[in-house]
Amino acid sequence: MIIQSIDRALDILSLFSYARPRWGITDIALAMNLPKGTIHNIVSTLDSGGFLKKDEETRKYCLGPRVFSLGTIMGWTLEINQKASGPAHSLVERTGLVCRVAIWDQDAALSTMEVTPHVRNALAQRIGPRVVAYCSALGRSLLANLTSSEIKAYLDRTELVPFTPKTIVKRDLLLEELEQTKTRGYAVNNEEIALGRASLSTTIFGSGRRLAGAISQTGSPEQILGSEMESLIRTLRDTAGEISMALGYYPATTDQIKDSSKKKSIRK
């Protein structure tokens, strides 16, 4: 019974989003198909604990300060953020573009860090902490490095809906794009989430070549995909490499690759 209540409390907290930041008891009960009395008891407990906050005028609830506090603690203590902070800020200073770092979480790219240039503009506005994976540069950098079975499972449970006329929603074309992303070492988003907005992203690895996260830069299509694109890609990949090494990832050198090939030949 206690575990069931915890599960329901977590489900209630998961309802809150940018699109719908406030919920009433009746709304929650309908969304979860549970009696209002049951929902009221759980919501009251979350309210008293600071995880939800009630607006006395509308009698609806929003996320409470305790959630913000825990999120802040996570952001500051997350290893990838600690290692990426310096390199990400240097990247923004060099390029003047928005930089984001994200990790893979429940079928989405979860943005854990955002660094913006001193002069903010409309392109610097956050889309959300959870970014749709199949049509974002961050998401594709992460997706492309999952196993074939993991990618298939993701696509089987994900509806590919268009955000703009440029969004790739055909499964075969998306798989081709993911393959190209892995081969070339970076992902591209050309106005697939929002018109007038483009991004480049590359992967961050940890020790043992584990998938640690991804880093991106965002701007207008002219800024990202124009004459400076190759330079931006090199700078972005250098930054990702710096963060990866700080996380314990050391790519094999040419000599190590040759030595490994010799050992394999000897074994044969």
C-alpha positions in Angstrom: 0.0 0.0 0.0 2.9 2.4 0.9 4.7 1.6 -2.4 1.4 2.1 -4.3 1.0 5.6 -2.7 4.6 6.5 -3.6 4.1 5.4 -7.2 0.9 7.6 -7.4 2.7 10.5 -5.8 5.5 10.3 -8.4 2.9 10.0 -11.2 1.2 13.1 -9.9 4.5 15.1 -9.9 5.2 13.8 -13.4 1.9 15.4 -14.7 3.4 19.0 -14.3 5.0 20.4 -17.4 5.7 23.7 -19.3 2.6 23.1 -21.3 0.5 22.5 -18.1 2.1 23.8 -15.0 -1.1 23.9 -12.8 -3.5 21.2 -12.0 -6.7 20.9 -9.9 -7.7 17.9 -7.8 -10.5 17.0 -10.4 -8.0 17.3 -13.3 -5.5 15.0 -11.6 -8.2 12.5 -10.7 -9.4 12.4 -14.3 -5.9 12.1 -15.7 -5.0 9.2 -13.3 -8.5 7.6 -13.3 -8.6 7.6 -9.5 -11.2 8.8 -7.0 -10.9 12.5 -6.0 -10.6 11.5 -2.3 -7.5 9.4 -3.0 -5.9 12.2 -5.1 -6.7 14.8 -2.4 -5.0 12.8 0.3 -1.8 12.4 -1.8 -1.8 15.9 -3.0 -2.2 17.3 0.5 0.8 15.3 1.6 2.9 16.6 -1.3 1.7 20.1 -0.4 2.6 19.9 3.2 6.1 18.5 2.2 6.7 21.5 -0.1 6.6 19.4 -3.3 3.4 21.0 -4.5 2.0 24.5 -3.7 -1.6 25.5 -3.7 -2.9 28.7 -5.2 -5.7 29.6 -2.8 -7.4 31.8 -5.4 -7.7 29.2 -8.2 -7.4 26.2 -5.9 -5.0 24.6 -8.3 -1.5 23.3 -7.6 1.9 24.0 -9.1 5.3 22.4 -8.3 6.6 23.5 -4.9 9.9 25.0 -3.8 11.2 21.6 -2.6 11.2 20.3 -6.2 13.2 23.4 -7.3 15.6 22.9 -4.4 16.2 19.3 -5.3 16.6 20.1 -9.0 19.2 22.8 -8.2 21.1 20.3 -6.0 21.1 17.8 -8.8 22.2 20.4 -11.4 25.2 21.5 -9.3 26.3 18.1 -8.3 25.9 16.2 -11.6 29.3 15.1 -12.6 28.9 16.0 -16.3 27.8 19.5 -15.4 30.8 19.9 -13.1 33.2 18.8 -15.8 31.4 20.6 -18.6 31.0 24.0 -17.0 34.4 25.5 -17.9 34.6 24.2 -21.4 31.0 25.1 -22.2 31.5 28.7 -21.0 34.7 29.0 -23.1 32.8 27.6 -26.1 30.1 30.3 -25.8 32.7 33.0 -25.4 34.4 31.9 -28.6 31.3 31.4 -30.8 28.6 33.7 -29.2 26.1 30.9 -29.6 23.8 29.1 -27.0 25.4 26.0 -25.6 23.5 23.1 -23.9 24.6 19.9 -22.3 22.1 17.0 -22.0 21.9 13.4 -20.8 19.7 10.5 -21.9 16.6 10.1 -19.7 13.4 8.2 -20.3 13.4 8.5 -24.1 14.4 12.2 -24.2 17.4 14.4 -24.1 17.3 16.0 -20.6 19.1 19.4 -20.7 21.1 19.7 -17.5 23.1 22.9 -18.4 22.4 25.9 -20.6 25.0 28.6 -21.2 23.9 31.7 -23.1 26.0 34.5 -24.6 26.0 37.9 -22.9 23.6 39.3 -25.5 20.4 37.2 -25.3 18.0 36.9 -28.2 14.9 34.9 -29.1 17.0 31.9 -30.1 18.4 31.7 -26.5 15.0 31.1 -25.1 14.7 27.6 -23.6 12.4 25.1 -25.3 12.3 22.9 -22.2 14.5 20.8 -20.0 13.3 17.6 -21.8 13.9 17.8 -25.5 12.3 15.4 -28.0 15.0 13.0 -29.1 14.1 12.1 -32.7 14.2 15.7 -34.1 16.7 17.5 -32.0 20.5 17.6 -32.4 21.1 16.7 -28.8 18.6 13.8 -28.9 20.1 12.4 -32.1 23.6 12.5 -30.7 22.4 10.4 -27.9 20.1 8.1 -29.9 22.8 7.4 -32.5 25.0 5.9 -29.8 22.4 3.5 -28.4 22.4 -0.1 -29.5 20.3 -1.2 -32.6 17.8 -2.9 -30.3 17.5 0.1 -28.0 16.9 2.4 -31.0 14.3 0.0 -32.4 12.5 -0.2 -29.0 12.5 3.7 -28.8 11.0 4.0 -32.2 8.4 1.3 -31.5 7.0 3.3 -28.5 7.5 6.8 -30.0 5.0 8.6 -32.2 7.0 10.6 -34.8 4.9 13.8 -35.0 6.0 16.9 -37.0 6.9 20.0 -35.1 7.6 21.9 -38.3 7.3 21.1 -42.0 11.0 20.1 -41.9 10.7 17.5 -39.1 11.8 14.0 -40.3 8.9 11.7 -39.4 9.5 8.7 -41.7 11.2 5.9 -39.8 13.5 4.8 -42.5 14.7 8.4 -43.1 15.3 8.9 -39.4 17.3 5.7 -39.1 19.4 6.8 -42.1 20.0 10.2 -40.3 21.0 8.4 -37.1 23.5 6.3 -39.0 25.0 9.4 -40.7 25.1 11.1 -37.3 27.2 8.2 -35.8 29.4 8.0 -38.9 30.3 11.7 -39.1 30.4 12.2 -35.4 27.9 15.0 -35.0 24.1 15.6 -35.3 22.3 18.4 -37.2 18.9 19.9 -36.5 17.7 22.3 -39.2 14.5 23.9 -38.1 12.9 20.6 -37.2 11.7 21.7 -33.7 11.2 25.4 -34.3 11.4 27.4 -37.5 14.4 29.8 -37.5 16.3 27.6 -35.2 19.2 25.2 -36.0 21.6 23.2 -33.9 24.8 21.1 -34.0 25.5 18.5 -31.4 28.1 15.9 -30.6 28.5 13.1 -28.1 30.2 13.2 -24.7 31.7 9.9 -23.5 32.9 8.7 -20.1 35.3 6.0 -19.0 35.0 2.7 -20.9 33.4 4.7 -23.7 30.1 4.8 -21.9 27.5 7.3 -23.3 27.7 10.2 -20.8 25.7 12.9 -22.7 25.8 15.4 -25.5 26.7 19.0 -26.1 25.1 21.4 -28.6 25.2 24.9 -30.0 22.1 26.7 -31.2 21.5 29.7 -33.4 19.8 30.7 -36.6 20.2 28.4 -39.7 22.5 31.1 -41.2 24.7 31.0 -38.1 24.8 27.3 -37.6 24.7 25.9 -41.2 26.4 28.7 -43.1 30.0 29.4 -44.0 31.2 28.9 -40.4 29.7 25.4 -40.0 32.9 23.4 -40.4 34.7 25.7 -37.9 31.8 25.3 -35.4 31.9 21.5 -35.7 35.6 21.4 -35.0 35.3 23.7 -32.0 32.2 21.7 -30.7 34.0 18.4 -31.1 37.1 19.7 -29.4 35.0 20.9 -26.5 33.2 17.5 -26.2 36.6 15.8 -26.3 37.8 17.9 -23.4 34.8 17.1 -21.3 35.0 13.4 -22.2 38.6 13.3 -21.1 37.7 15.0 -17.8 35.1 12.2 -17.3 37.7 9.5 -17.8 37.4 8.8 -21.6 40.7 8.5 -23.5 40.3 7.7 -27.2 42.7 5.1 -28.6 45.8 6.6 -30.3 47.0 5.5 -33.7 49.8 3.5 -32.1 47.4 1.7 -29.8 45.1 0.8 -32.7 48.0 -0.6 -34.7 49.2 -2.5 -31.6 45.8 -4.0 -31.1 45.6 -5.1 -34.7 48.9 -6.8 -34.5 47.8 -8.7 -31.4 44.7 -9.9 -33.2 46.8 -11.0 -36.2 49.1 -13.0 -33.8 46.1 -14.7 -32.2 44.8 -15.8 -35.5 
